[in-house]
């Protein structure tokens, strides 16, 4: 602001007037002197060079003096600026220290960060002036203390905002392959709010070289993933205390599919290998979530990549090291979720484990899983070939081992890429022929040997034939259906269905031979009496029916076909026999000699293989 204009007093005016009078006198003297000088100059014009030198000698000192004065003016101005800035920054330092001493009771993060910024500017200012080293060290110490306080707040926020995933929600997001679709990830939240973490994290990353807060973040988030995995596994194993939650989780996990419910023939079951697959799916999903969370907090690609790599390491190690691969003794079907996951997501898992520093463990884990898978498949074939348990259905129906084997083949065909990968990576495929057709040939051959061994348990040859007929028919029908149909066409021993049709035809022929003794009575051309022939027919027919009344053929069209063959074999000749001897039979006792007419024989034959009777 400009000061008011100064108004001189009367005395000052008189003094000024006196000075001006003196000045006028001096001026008059100067005029006189000037005249004299003028005369001198005129005299000196003849010596111009000498006068110029004298003039230069007078002016040069004046210029130097003027330059020095200007430099001093600039220094004074700069000094005033430094003094003003020093006062300002000292004030900010005092304000920050005062705010910090108040603690967290009145903690306001925006205000605190604003004063931290002021302190940082003060440090930068005094850092350019070595004379203020003492003040600079004090400010740096205060700034470091402030950053430590912010790190503590960041750590507290990480701990408070982090939440483990609810296992029931995880189960709800699993598809039929026990994977969590990326479209369902938005439903899974592992952190309540990132706003405070974002402010603190970005400020600390920009203003401190200390990495402790990042290490705390990594440890806490990694432990959250591990906690979620363990909680899910505990729920599945039935270790959770909340029984209702456990039941709900198991039901939703093992029965949910794309359509909301798993199929009734869901093959996986609650196996340890399935738990490993679910754990690996959870890790993959939560790492993807961690990537999004880190992006929201830090908004720095390098920091995000570093954090996700280090967060992923421990959970991946937890899953792979604790996977019970070597102790696994169940069937290959229960391994499919895991080997499928390793096959379908091979590139993703390889990259993830490499970035997390767990590449060697991952390679060893995959090698163990695939070797175990191939070993379990080979054990299945060996069991089929060498099993000596001769338990068989009393009615000659399809054996459980046949239905189980065909279901197993269907699963292998459905997941043929997984099976091929297992056999190839385990070194069990020599490349001489396609893996799956060769495997099918081995399994079907072993099943055939097993069934023929079991058929020896029947004392009745007709039941032996019917047992093999039923089982081979079941196999043939299965090979005609997808997905086995495509594989059956590629089997090297080719014409696989034709082979089974020939076998089935042969076993049906052997079964029908059991009716030959009934037919022999009707074809008897000896001179025996008609009455004795009727009696023999009744006896043989009753014996065959008594032996076969519990025989079973589940497939309705097949049962009808066999009954037709029996009618062609027995009923038609019997009708011809009764017509030929109708006169002799007119006097027979209906209950003893003429026990069956053609209609009753047909009715009895129609009841064969019918489980309702």
C-alpha positions as CSV (number, residue, x, y, z in Angstrom):
1,X,0.0,0.0,0.0
2,X,1.4,3.5,-1.0
3,X,2.1,5.9,2.0
4,X,0.3,9.2,2.2
5,X,2.1,12.1,0.4
6,X,4.4,14.0,2.8
7,X,3.5,17.8,3.4
8,X,6.6,19.9,4.6
9,X,6.3,22.4,7.5
10,X,7.0,26.1,7.2
11,X,10.4,25.8,8.7
12,X,11.2,23.1,6.3
13,X,10.0,25.3,3.5
14,X,12.2,28.2,4.7
15,X,15.2,25.9,4.9
16,X,14.5,24.6,1.5
17,X,14.2,28.2,0.2
18,X,17.5,29.1,1.7
19,X,19.1,26.1,0.1
20,X,17.7,27.0,-3.2
21,X,19.1,30.6,-2.8
22,X,22.5,29.1,-2.1
23,X,22.0,26.8,-5.0
24,X,21.3,29.9,-7.2
25,X,24.4,31.5,-6.0
26,X,26.3,28.4,-6.7
27,X,24.6,28.2,-10.0
28,X,25.8,31.7,-10.8
29,X,29.3,30.7,-9.8
30,X,28.9,27.6,-12.0
31,X,27.9,29.8,-14.9
32,X,31.1,31.8,-14.4
33,X,33.0,28.6,-14.2
34,X,31.3,27.3,-17.2
35,X,32.3,30.3,-19.2
36,X,35.8,29.7,-18.1
37,X,35.6,26.0,-18.9
38,X,34.1,26.8,-22.2
39,X,37.0,29.0,-22.9
40,X,39.3,26.1,-21.8
41,X,37.4,23.6,-24.0
42,X,37.8,25.8,-26.9
43,X,41.4,26.0,-26.1
44,X,41.6,22.3,-25.8
45,X,39.8,21.5,-29.1
46,X,43.0,21.3,-30.8
47,X,44.0,18.5,-28.4
48,X,40.7,16.4,-28.8
49,X,42.2,13.0,-28.2
50,X,43.7,14.1,-24.9
51,X,40.3,15.5,-23.7
52,X,38.5,12.3,-24.7
53,X,40.9,10.3,-22.6
54,X,40.3,12.5,-19.6
55,X,36.5,12.2,-20.1
56,X,36.8,8.3,-20.2
57,X,38.9,8.4,-17.1
58,X,36.1,10.3,-15.3
59,X,33.1,8.2,-16.7
60,X,34.4,4.7,-16.2
61,X,34.5,4.7,-12.4
62,X,31.0,6.1,-12.3
63,X,29.7,3.1,-14.5
64,X,31.4,0.6,-12.2
65,X,29.9,2.2,-9.2
66,X,26.4,2.1,-10.8
67,X,26.7,-1.6,-11.6
68,X,27.8,-2.4,-8.1
69,X,24.8,-0.5,-6.7
70,X,22.4,-2.4,-8.9
71,X,23.8,-5.8,-7.8
72,X,23.4,-4.8,-4.2
73,X,19.8,-3.9,-4.9
74,X,19.1,-7.3,-6.4
75,X,20.8,-9.1,-3.5
76,X,18.8,-7.2,-1.0
77,X,15.6,-8.1,-2.9
78,X,16.5,-11.8,-3.0
79,X,17.4,-11.7,0.6
80,X,14.1,-10.3,1.5
81,X,12.4,-13.1,-0.5
82,X,14.5,-15.7,1.4
83,X,13.6,-14.2,4.7
84,X,9.9,-14.1,3.8
85,X,10.0,-17.8,2.6
86,X,11.9,-18.9,5.6
87,X,9.3,-17.3,7.9
88,X,6.6,-19.0,5.9
89,X,8.2,-22.5,5.9
90,X,9.2,-22.2,9.6
91,X,5.5,-21.5,10.2
92,X,4.4,-24.6,8.3
93,X,6.9,-26.8,10.2
94,X,5.5,-25.5,13.5
95,X,1.9,-26.1,12.3
96,X,2.8,-29.7,11.3
97,X,4.6,-30.5,14.5
98,X,1.6,-29.1,16.4
99,X,-0.8,-31.2,14.4
100,X,1.3,-34.3,14.9
101,X,1.6,-33.8,18.6
102,X,-2.2,-33.8,18.9
103,X,-2.2,-37.5,17.8
104,X,-5.1,-39.2,16.1
105,X,-7.9,-37.8,18.3
106,X,-8.5,-34.9,15.9
107,X,-7.0,-36.6,12.9
108,X,-8.1,-35.2,9.6
109,X,-6.4,-37.0,6.7
110,X,-6.8,-34.2,4.1
111,X,-5.5,-31.5,6.6
112,X,-2.7,-33.8,7.7
113,X,-1.6,-34.5,4.1
114,X,-1.8,-30.8,3.2
115,X,0.6,-30.0,6.1
116,X,2.8,-32.9,5.1
117,X,3.0,-31.3,1.6
118,X,4.0,-28.0,3.2
119,X,6.7,-29.7,5.2
120,X,8.0,-31.4,2.1
121,X,8.2,-28.0,0.3
122,X,10.0,-26.6,3.2
123,X,12.6,-29.4,3.1
124,X,13.1,-28.8,-0.6
125,X,13.5,-25.1,0.0
126,X,16.0,-25.4,2.9
127,X,17.8,-28.2,1.0
128,X,19.0,-25.5,-1.5
129,X,20.6,-23.5,1.3
130,X,23.4,-25.2,3.2
131,X,23.3,-22.6,5.9
132,X,20.1,-24.1,7.3
133,X,21.4,-27.7,7.7
134,X,20.2,-27.9,11.3
135,X,16.7,-26.8,10.5
136,X,16.7,-29.2,7.5
137,X,17.6,-32.2,9.5
138,X,14.9,-31.4,12.0
139,X,12.3,-31.1,9.2
140,X,13.4,-34.3,7.6
141,X,13.0,-36.1,10.9
142,X,9.5,-34.6,11.3
143,X,8.6,-35.7,7.8
144,X,9.8,-39.2,8.4
145,X,7.8,-39.4,11.6
146,X,4.8,-38.2,9.7
147,X,5.3,-40.8,7.0
148,X,5.6,-43.5,9.7
149,X,2.2,-42.3,11.1
150,X,0.7,-42.5,7.6
151,X,2.1,-46.1,7.2
152,X,0.5,-47.1,10.4
153,X,-2.8,-45.6,9.2
154,X,-2.4,-47.5,5.9
155,X,-1.7,-50.8,7.7
156,X,-4.7,-50.3,10.0
157,X,-6.9,-49.5,7.0
158,X,-5.7,-52.6,5.2
159,X,-6.5,-54.8,8.2
160,X,-9.9,-53.1,8.8
161,X,-11.1,-53.1,5.2
162,X,-10.0,-56.6,4.2
163,X,-12.6,-59.4,4.4
164,X,-12.4,-63.1,3.5
165,X,-14.8,-64.5,0.9
166,X,-17.9,-66.3,2.2
167,X,-17.5,-70.0,1.2
168,X,-21.3,-70.1,0.4
169,X,-20.9,-67.2,-2.1
170,X,-17.9,-69.0,-3.6
171,X,-20.0,-72.2,-4.0
172,X,-22.8,-70.1,-5.7
173,X,-20.3,-68.8,-8.3
174,X,-18.7,-72.2,-9.1
175,X,-19.8,-73.7,-12.5
176,X,-20.0,-77.4,-13.3
177,X,-16.2,-77.6,-13.6
178,X,-15.7,-76.0,-10.2
179,X,-14.4,-72.8,-11.8
180,X,-15.4,-69.2,-11.0
181,X,-16.4,-67.4,-14.1
182,X,-14.9,-64.0,-14.7
183,X,-18.4,-62.6,-15.1
184,X,-19.2,-63.6,-11.4
185,X,-16.1,-62.0,-9.9
186,X,-17.9,-58.7,-9.4
187,X,-20.1,-60.6,-6.9
188,X,-17.1,-61.4,-4.7
189,X,-15.7,-58.6,-2.6
190,X,-12.5,-59.0,-0.5
191,X,-12.2,-55.4,0.5
192,X,-14.9,-53.1,1.8
193,X,-13.7,-49.7,0.7
194,X,-10.6,-48.6,-1.1
195,X,-11.0,-44.8,-0.9
196,X,-8.8,-44.2,2.2
197,X,-6.3,-46.8,1.1
198,X,-6.0,-45.1,-2.3
199,X,-5.2,-41.7,-0.7
200,X,-2.7,-43.1,1.7
201,X,-1.1,-45.6,-0.7
202,X,-0.5,-43.2,-3.5
203,X,0.9,-40.5,-1.1
204,X,3.3,-43.0,0.5
205,X,4.4,-44.3,-2.9
206,X,5.2,-40.8,-4.0
207,X,6.9,-39.5,-0.9
208,X,8.7,-42.3,0.8
209,X,11.2,-45.0,-0.1
210,X,10.2,-47.2,2.8
211,X,8.5,-50.4,1.5
212,X,7.3,-51.7,4.9
213,X,3.7,-50.6,4.2
214,X,3.7,-52.5,0.9
215,X,5.1,-55.6,2.6
216,X,2.3,-55.4,5.2
217,X,-0.3,-55.1,2.4
218,X,1.2,-58.1,0.6
219,X,1.2,-60.2,3.8
220,X,-2.3,-59.3,4.8
221,X,-3.8,-59.8,1.4
222,X,-2.0,-63.1,0.9
223,X,-3.2,-64.4,4.2
224,X,-6.7,-63.3,3.3
225,X,-6.6,-65.6,0.3
226,X,-5.2,-68.5,2.4
227,X,-7.8,-67.9,5.0
228,X,-10.5,-68.1,2.4
229,X,-9.1,-71.4,1.0
230,X,-8.8,-73.0,4.4
231,X,-12.3,-71.9,5.4
232,X,-13.7,-73.4,2.2
233,X,-11.8,-76.6,2.7
234,X,-13.0,-76.8,6.3
235,X,-16.6,-76.3,5.2
236,X,-16.3,-79.1,2.6
237,X,-14.6,-81.5,5.0
238,X,-17.3,-80.9,7.5
239,X,-15.1,-79.3,10.1
240,X,-17.1,-76.1,10.4
241,X,-19.1,-75.6,13.6
242,X,-22.1,-74.2,11.8
243,X,-23.8,-77.4,10.6
244,X,-26.5,-75.6,8.6
245,X,-23.9,-73.5,6.7
246,X,-21.8,-76.6,6.1
247,X,-24.8,-78.5,4.6
248,X,-25.8,-75.6,2.5
249,X,-22.3,-75.1,1.2
250,X,-21.8,-78.8,0.3
251,X,-25.1,-79.0,-1.4
252,X,-24.6,-75.9,-3.4
253,X,-21.0,-76.8,-4.3
254,X,-21.5,-80.4,-5.4
255,X,-24.9,-80.1,-7.0
256,X,-24.8,-76.7,-8.8
257,X,-24.3,-76.5,-12.5
258,X,-25.0,-74.1,-15.3
259,X,-28.7,-74.9,-15.1
260,X,-28.7,-74.5,-11.3
261,X,-28.5,-78.2,-10.3
262,X,-25.9,-80.8,-11.1
263,X,-26.9,-83.9,-13.0
264,X,-27.7,-87.0,-10.9
265,X,-24.7,-88.8,-12.4
266,X,-22.3,-86.1,-11.2
267,X,-19.1,-88.1,-11.1
268,X,-16.8,-86.0,-9.0
269,X,-18.0,-86.4,-5.5
270,X,-16.4,-84.8,-2.4
271,X,-12.8,-86.0,-3.0
272,X,-9.6,-84.4,-1.8
273,X,-8.5,-83.8,-5.4
274,X,-11.7,-82.0,-6.0
275,X,-11.0,-79.8,-3.0
276,X,-7.6,-79.1,-4.5
277,X,-9.2,-78.0,-7.8
278,X,-11.6,-75.8,-5.9
279,X,-8.7,-74.3,-3.9
280,X,-6.8,-73.6,-7.1
281,X,-9.9,-72.0,-8.7
282,X,-10.3,-69.8,-5.6
283,X,-6.7,-68.7,-5.8
284,X,-7.0,-67.8,-9.5
285,X,-10.2,-65.8,-9.0
286,X,-8.9,-64.0,-5.9
287,X,-5.6,-63.1,-7.7
288,X,-7.7,-61.5,-10.4
289,X,-9.6,-59.7,-7.7
290,X,-6.3,-58.6,-6.2
291,X,-5.2,-57.1,-9.5
292,X,-8.4,-55.0,-9.6
293,X,-8.0,-53.9,-6.0
294,X,-4.3,-52.9,-6.4
295,X,-5.3,-50.9,-9.5
296,X,-7.9,-49.0,-7.6
297,X,-5.5,-48.2,-4.7
298,X,-2.2,-47.4,-6.4
299,X,-3.0,-46.7,-10.1
300,X,0.6,-47.6,-10.9
301,X,1.2,-50.5,-13.3
302,X,4.7,-51.3,-11.9
303,X,3.5,-51.3,-8.3
304,X,0.4,-53.4,-9.1
305,X,2.4,-56.0,-10.9
306,X,4.9,-56.3,-8.1
307,X,2.1,-56.6,-5.5
308,X,0.1,-59.2,-7.3
309,X,3.2,-61.3,-8.0
310,X,4.2,-61.3,-4.3
311,X,0.6,-61.8,-3.1
312,X,0.1,-64.8,-5.3
313,X,3.2,-66.6,-4.2
314,X,2.2,-67.9,-0.8
315,X,-1.4,-69.0,-1.6
316,X,-0.1,-70.9,-4.7
317,X,2.5,-72.5,-2.6
318,X,-0.1,-73.4,0.1
319,X,-2.4,-75.2,-2.4
320,X,0.3,-77.0,-4.3
321,X,2.3,-78.2,-1.3
322,X,-0.7,-79.4,0.6
323,X,-2.4,-81.2,-2.3
324,X,-2.6,-84.9,-1.4
325,X,-1.4,-86.1,-4.7
326,X,0.9,-88.9,-3.5
327,X,-1.7,-90.2,-1.0
328,X,-4.5,-90.2,-3.5
329,X,-6.1,-93.6,-3.8
330,X,-9.4,-93.0,-5.5
331,X,-10.4,-93.3,-9.1
332,X,-9.4,-91.1,-12.1
333,X,-12.9,-89.6,-12.4
334,X,-12.5,-87.7,-9.1
335,X,-9.2,-86.3,-10.5
336,X,-10.8,-84.8,-13.6
337,X,-11.7,-81.4,-12.1
338,X,-8.0,-80.8,-11.2
339,X,-6.4,-82.2,-14.3
340,X,-8.9,-80.4,-16.5
341,X,-8.0,-77.1,-14.6
342,X,-4.3,-77.7,-15.2
343,X,-4.9,-78.5,-18.8
344,X,-7.4,-75.7,-19.8
345,X,-5.5,-73.0,-17.8
346,X,-2.0,-74.3,-18.4
347,X,-0.7,-71.1,-20.0
348,X,-2.3,-68.8,-17.3
349,X,-1.1,-70.9,-14.4
350,X,2.4,-71.3,-15.9
351,X,2.7,-67.5,-16.3
352,X,1.2,-66.8,-12.9
353,X,3.5,-69.2,-11.0
354,X,6.5,-68.0,-12.9
355,X,5.8,-64.4,-11.9
356,X,5.2,-65.5,-8.3
357,X,8.5,-67.3,-8.2
358,X,6.8,-70.7,-7.9
359,X,7.6,-72.1,-11.3
360,X,9.6,-75.1,-10.1
361,X,6.9,-76.1,-7.6
362,X,4.2,-75.7,-10.2
363,X,6.1,-77.9,-12.7
364,X,6.7,-80.5,-10.0
365,X,3.0,-80.3,-9.0
366,X,1.8,-80.8,-12.6
367,X,4.2,-83.7,-13.1
368,X,2.9,-85.4,-9.9
369,X,-0.7,-84.9,-10.8
370,X,-0.4,-86.1,-14.4
371,X,1.7,-89.1,-13.4
372,X,-0.8,-90.0,-10.7
373,X,-3.6,-89.7,-13.2
374,X,-1.9,-92.0,-15.7
375,X,-1.1,-94.4,-12.8
376,X,-4.7,-94.4,-11.7
377,X,-6.0,-95.2,-15.2
378,X,-3.5,-98.0,-15.6
379,X,-4.5,-99.3,-12.2
380,X,-8.1,-99.3,-13.4
381,X,-7.2,-101.4,-16.4
382,X,-5.1,-103.8,-14.2
383,X,-8.0,-104.2,-11.8
384,X,-10.4,-105.0,-14.6
385,X,-7.9,-107.6,-15.9
386,X,-6.8,-109.2,-12.7
387,X,-9.9,-108.9,-10.4
388,X,-11.0,-112.3,-9.2
389,X,-14.2,-111.4,-7.4
390,X,-16.8,-113.7,-8.9
391,X,-19.9,-112.0,-7.5
392,X,-22.5,-111.9,-10.2
393,X,-26.2,-110.9,-10.3
394,X,-28.5,-113.9,-9.7
395,X,-30.7,-112.9,-12.6
396,X,-28.0,-112.5,-15.2
397,X,-28.5,-108.7,-15.4
398,X,-25.8,-106.2,-16.4
399,X,-23.0,-106.3,-13.8
400,X,-22.2,-103.1,-11.9
401,X,-18.6,-103.2,-13.2
402,X,-19.9,-103.0,-16.7
403,X,-22.1,-99.9,-16.1
404,X,-19.3,-98.3,-14.1
405,X,-16.8,-99.0,-16.8
406,X,-19.0,-97.6,-19.5
407,X,-19.7,-94.5,-17.4
408,X,-15.9,-94.2,-17.0
409,X,-15.4,-94.4,-20.8
410,X,-18.1,-91.7,-21.3
411,X,-16.3,-89.4,-19.0
412,X,-12.9,-90.1,-20.7
413,X,-14.5,-89.3,-24.0
414,X,-16.1,-86.2,-22.7
415,X,-12.8,-84.9,-21.4
416,X,-10.6,-86.5,-24.1
417,X,-8.3,-83.5,-24.3
418,X,-7.6,-83.8,-20.6
419,X,-7.0,-87.6,-20.8
420,X,-4.7,-87.2,-23.8
421,X,-2.8,-84.5,-21.9
422,X,-2.4,-86.7,-18.9
423,X,-1.2,-89.7,-20.8
424,X,1.1,-87.6,-23.0
425,X,2.7,-85.5,-20.2
426,X,3.2,-88.6,-18.0
427,X,5.1,-90.4,-20.8
428,X,2.5,-93.2,-21.2
429,X,1.7,-92.3,-24.8
430,X,4.3,-93.5,-27.3
431,X,2.8,-91.6,-30.3
432,X,2.4,-94.8,-32.4
433,X,-1.4,-94.5,-32.3
434,X,-4.0,-92.1,-31.0
435,X,-4.1,-92.1,-27.2
436,X,-7.8,-92.4,-26.5
437,X,-8.7,-95.1,-29.0
438,X,-5.8,-97.2,-27.7
439,X,-6.9,-96.6,-24.1
440,X,-10.5,-97.6,-25.0
441,X,-9.3,-100.8,-26.6
442,X,-7.3,-101.7,-23.5
443,X,-10.2,-101.0,-21.2
444,X,-12.8,-102.8,-23.2
445,X,-10.5,-105.8,-23.7
446,X,-9.9,-105.9,-19.9
447,X,-13.7,-105.6,-19.3
448,X,-14.3,-108.5,-21.6
449,X,-11.8,-110.7,-19.8
450,X,-13.4,-109.7,-16.4
451,X,-16.9,-110.5,-17.5
452,X,-16.0,-113.9,-19.0
453,X,-14.2,-114.7,-15.7
454,X,-17.2,-113.7,-13.7
455,X,-19.6,-115.7,-15.9
456,X,-17.9,-118.9,-14.7
457,X,-19.7,-118.4,-11.4
458,X,-23.0,-119.5,-12.9
459,X,-23.8,-123.2,-12.8
460,X,-26.5,-122.9,-15.5
461,X,-24.9,-122.4,-18.9
462,X,-28.0,-120.6,-20.2
463,X,-27.7,-118.0,-17.4
464,X,-24.0,-117.7,-18.3
465,X,-24.9,-117.0,-21.9
466,X,-27.6,-114.6,-20.9
467,X,-25.3,-112.7,-18.5
468,X,-22.7,-112.2,-21.2
469,X,-25.5,-111.3,-23.7
470,X,-26.8,-108.6,-21.3
471,X,-23.4,-107.1,-20.6
472,X,-22.2,-107.2,-24.2
473,X,-25.5,-105.7,-25.3
474,X,-25.0,-102.9,-22.8
475,X,-21.5,-102.2,-24.0
476,X,-22.6,-102.2,-27.7
477,X,-25.5,-99.8,-27.0
478,X,-23.2,-97.5,-25.1
479,X,-20.7,-97.5,-28.0
480,X,-23.5,-96.4,-30.4
481,X,-24.1,-93.2,-28.3
482,X,-22.2,-90.0,-28.2
483,X,-19.6,-89.3,-27.1
484,X,-18.4,-92.9,-27.3
485,X,-19.6,-93.2,-30.9
486,X,-16.8,-91.0,-32.2
487,X,-14.1,-92.8,-30.3
488,X,-15.3,-96.2,-31.2
489,X,-14.9,-95.3,-34.9
490,X,-11.2,-94.6,-34.3
491,X,-10.4,-97.8,-32.4
492,X,-7.6,-99.6,-34.3
493,X,-9.2,-103.0,-33.9
494,X,-12.0,-101.3,-35.9
495,X,-15.5,-102.5,-36.4
496,X,-15.8,-102.5,-32.6
497,X,-19.6,-102.5,-32.7
498,X,-19.6,-105.3,-35.3
499,X,-17.4,-107.3,-33.0
500,X,-19.8,-106.9,-30.1
501,X,-22.8,-107.7,-32.3
502,X,-21.1,-111.0,-33.3
503,X,-20.4,-111.8,-29.6
504,X,-24.0,-111.0,-28.7
505,X,-25.4,-113.1,-31.5
506,X,-23.3,-116.0,-30.3
507,X,-24.3,-115.7,-26.7
508,X,-28.0,-115.4,-27.7
509,X,-27.6,-118.6,-29.7
510,X,-26.1,-120.4,-26.6
511,X,-29.0,-119.1,-24.5
512,X,-31.6,-120.4,-26.9
513,X,-30.0,-123.8,-26.8
514,X,-31.5,-124.1,-23.3
515,X,-34.9,-124.5,-25.1
516,X,-33.6,-127.4,-27.3
517,X,-34.8,-130.0,-24.9
518,X,-38.3,-128.7,-25.1
519,X,-38.1,-128.6,-28.9
520,X,-36.7,-132.1,-28.9
521,X,-39.9,-133.5,-27.4
522,X,-41.9,-131.9,-30.1
523,X,-39.6,-133.3,-32.8
524,X,-39.5,-136.8,-31.4
525,X,-40.4,-139.1,-34.2
526,X,-40.3,-142.3,-32.2
527,X,-43.3,-144.5,-31.7
528,X,-44.0,-143.3,-28.2
529,X,-47.6,-142.4,-27.3
530,X,-49.0,-138.9,-27.8
531,X,-49.8,-138.9,-24.1
532,X,-46.2,-139.5,-23.1
533,X,-45.1,-136.7,-25.5
534,X,-47.5,-134.2,-23.9
535,X,-46.2,-135.3,-20.5
536,X,-42.6,-134.9,-21.5
537,X,-43.3,-131.5,-23.0
538,X,-45.0,-130.4,-19.8
539,X,-42.1,-131.6,-17.8
540,X,-39.3,-130.0,-19.9
541,X,-41.3,-126.8,-20.4
542,X,-41.9,-126.5,-16.6
543,X,-38.2,-127.2,-15.9
544,X,-37.0,-124.5,-18.3
545,X,-39.6,-121.9,-17.0
546,X,-38.7,-122.8,-13.4
547,X,-35.0,-122.2,-14.1
548,X,-35.5,-119.0,-16.1
549,X,-38.4,-117.3,-14.4
550,X,-36.0,-114.9,-12.6
551,X,-33.8,-114.3,-15.6
552,X,-33.6,-110.6,-16.4
553,X,-33.2,-108.6,-19.6
554,X,-33.7,-104.9,-18.7
555,X,-33.8,-103.5,-22.2
556,X,-37.5,-103.8,-23.2
557,X,-37.0,-104.1,-27.0
558,X,-34.2,-106.7,-26.5
559,X,-36.4,-108.7,-24.1
560,X,-39.2,-108.7,-26.6
561,X,-36.9,-109.8,-29.4
562,X,-35.6,-112.8,-27.3
563,X,-39.2,-113.8,-26.4
564,X,-40.0,-113.7,-30.2
565,X,-37.1,-116.0,-30.9
566,X,-38.3,-118.4,-28.1
567,X,-41.8,-118.4,-29.6
568,X,-40.4,-119.1,-33.1
569,X,-38.4,-121.9,-31.5
570,X,-41.0,-123.5,-29.2
571,X,-44.5,-122.0,-29.7
572,X,-44.8,-122.5,-33.4
573,X,-43.8,-126.2,-33.3
574,X,-46.1,-126.7,-30.3
575,X,-49.1,-125.2,-32.2
576,X,-48.3,-127.6,-35.1
577,X,-47.9,-130.5,-32.6
578,X,-51.3,-129.9,-30.9
579,X,-53.0,-129.4,-34.3
580,X,-51.6,-132.7,-35.6
581,X,-52.6,-134.6,-32.5
582,X,-55.9,-132.9,-31.7
583,X,-58.0,-136.0,-32.0
584,X,-55.9,-138.0,-29.6
585,X,-55.8,-135.1,-27.2
586,X,-59.6,-134.8,-27.1
587,X,-59.8,-137.5,-24.4
588,X,-56.8,-136.3,-22.3
589,X,-57.1,-135.0,-18.7
590,X,-56.8,-131.2,-19.0
591,X,-54.9,-130.9,-15.8
592,X,-52.4,-133.7,-16.3
593,X,-51.8,-134.5,-20.0
594,X,-53.1,-131.4,-21.7
595,X,-51.7,-128.9,-19.2
596,X,-50.9,-126.1,-21.7
597,X,-52.6,-125.0,-24.8
598,X,-50.9,-122.7,-27.3
599,X,-52.3,-119.5,-25.7
600,X,-51.1,-120.4,-22.2
601,X,-47.7,-121.3,-23.5
602,X,-47.5,-117.9,-25.2
603,X,-48.6,-116.1,-22.0
604,X,-45.9,-117.9,-20.0
605,X,-43.2,-117.0,-22.5
606,X,-44.4,-113.4,-22.5
607,X,-43.7,-113.3,-18.8
608,X,-40.1,-114.2,-19.2
609,X,-37.6,-111.4,-18.4
610,X,-40.5,-109.3,-16.9
611,X,-39.4,-108.2,-13.5
612,X,-43.0,-107.3,-12.6
613,X,-43.9,-111.0,-12.2
